[in-house]
Amino acid sequence: MKQDIQSLEDIKLLVNTFYDRVQNNELLAPVFASKITDWTPHLEKMYRFWQTILLHEHTYSGSPFSPHAQLPVEQNHFDEWLGLWEGVVDEFFAGENAEEAKKRGKIMAQLFHYKIGYLRAHPAMKPLV
């Protein structure tokens, strides 16, 4: 029986598995490879981000959108990202935090897609944080 996301170790399993799949994904890997050469700092940041969101242990500070503002991504990239995210959550976890992880992932994908589209339509604007 699957357990809920309850600890930093659970967050690390989720994040590491997800980004391993991203790095091996035909659509997403090139986007990430164009920006990330050393995955360790990115993974550490993602651990802190999801630890803050899901476990309410405030270890993350920053603006998650800004680094993504100029990425060459479209709706299909967000759909693929979300499918991988939800798949990894469902593979390992079940419970309130697991559902929250999927909900937050969906909201983030929608919001980032909207903001990137807005910036493309209004190139004089600075990234919304």
C-alpha positions in Angstrom: 0.0 0.0 0.0 1.3 3.4 -0.9 2.0 6.0 1.7 1.6 9.8 1.5 4.4 12.2 1.0 5.5 12.8 4.6 9.2 13.6 4.7 12.2 15.2 2.9 13.2 11.7 1.8 9.8 11.3 0.1 10.3 14.7 -1.6 13.7 13.6 -2.8 12.3 10.4 -4.2 9.6 12.3 -6.0 11.9 15.1 -7.4 14.8 12.8 -8.3 12.5 10.3 -10.2 10.7 13.1 -11.9 13.7 14.9 -13.2 15.4 11.6 -14.2 12.4 11.1 -16.4 12.5 14.7 -17.7 16.2 14.2 -18.7 15.2 11.2 -20.7 12.1 12.6 -22.3 12.3 13.4 -26.0 10.3 16.6 -25.7 11.5 18.0 -22.4 15.1 17.0 -22.2 16.3 19.5 -24.8 14.6 22.4 -23.1 16.2 21.6 -19.7 19.6 20.7 -21.2 19.7 24.1 -22.8 19.6 25.7 -19.3 20.9 23.2 -16.8 24.4 21.7 -17.0 24.8 20.9 -13.3 21.6 19.3 -11.9 22.7 19.3 -8.3 21.7 22.9 -7.5 18.5 22.6 -9.4 17.5 19.4 -7.6 18.4 21.0 -4.2 16.2 24.0 -5.0 13.3 21.7 -6.0 13.6 19.7 -2.8 13.3 23.0 -0.8 10.4 24.2 -3.0 8.3 21.1 -2.6 9.3 20.7 1.0 7.9 24.2 1.6 4.7 23.5 -0.4 3.8 20.0 0.7 5.3 19.7 4.2 5.0 23.3 5.3 8.6 23.4 6.3 9.7 26.8 5.0 13.1 26.0 3.4 12.5 27.7 0.0 12.6 31.4 -0.9 12.7 32.9 -4.3 10.6 33.4 -7.4 10.0 30.2 -9.2 8.7 31.8 -12.5 11.6 34.1 -13.4 14.0 31.3 -14.5 11.3 29.9 -16.8 10.1 33.2 -18.4 12.1 32.9 -21.6 12.0 29.1 -22.2 11.0 28.0 -25.7 7.9 26.0 -24.5 4.4 25.6 -25.7 1.2 23.9 -24.3 2.5 20.4 -25.3 5.6 20.9 -23.1 3.4 21.7 -20.1 1.1 18.8 -20.9 4.1 16.5 -21.0 5.7 17.9 -17.9 2.4 17.6 -16.0 1.9 14.0 -17.2 5.3 13.0 -16.0 4.8 14.8 -12.7 1.4 13.2 -12.0 2.7 9.8 -13.1 5.6 9.9 -10.6 3.3 11.0 -7.8 0.8 8.2 -8.5 3.6 5.6 -8.9 5.0 6.2 -5.4 2.4 7.9 -3.3 -1.3 8.2 -2.3 -2.9 10.6 0.2 -3.6 14.2 0.9 -0.1 15.5 0.1 0.1 13.4 -3.0 -3.1 14.9 -4.3 -1.8 18.4 -3.3 1.4 17.7 -5.3 -0.7 16.9 -8.4 -3.0 19.9 -7.8 0.0 22.3 -7.3 1.7 20.9 -10.4 -1.3 21.5 -12.5 -1.8 25.1 -11.2 1.9 25.8 -11.8 1.8 24.5 -15.3 -1.3 26.5 -16.1 0.2 29.7 -14.6 3.6 29.4 -16.2 2.0 28.7 -19.6 -0.2 31.8 -19.2 2.6 34.1 -18.0 5.0 32.9 -20.8 2.2 33.6 -23.4 1.6 37.0 -21.9 5.3 37.9 -22.0 5.5 36.8 -25.7 2.5 39.0 -26.5 3.9 41.9 -24.6 7.7 41.8 -25.2 8.3 45.1 -23.6 7.1 43.7 -20.2 9.5 42.4 -17.6 8.8 38.9 -16.3 5.9 38.7 -13.9 7.1 37.1 -10.6 
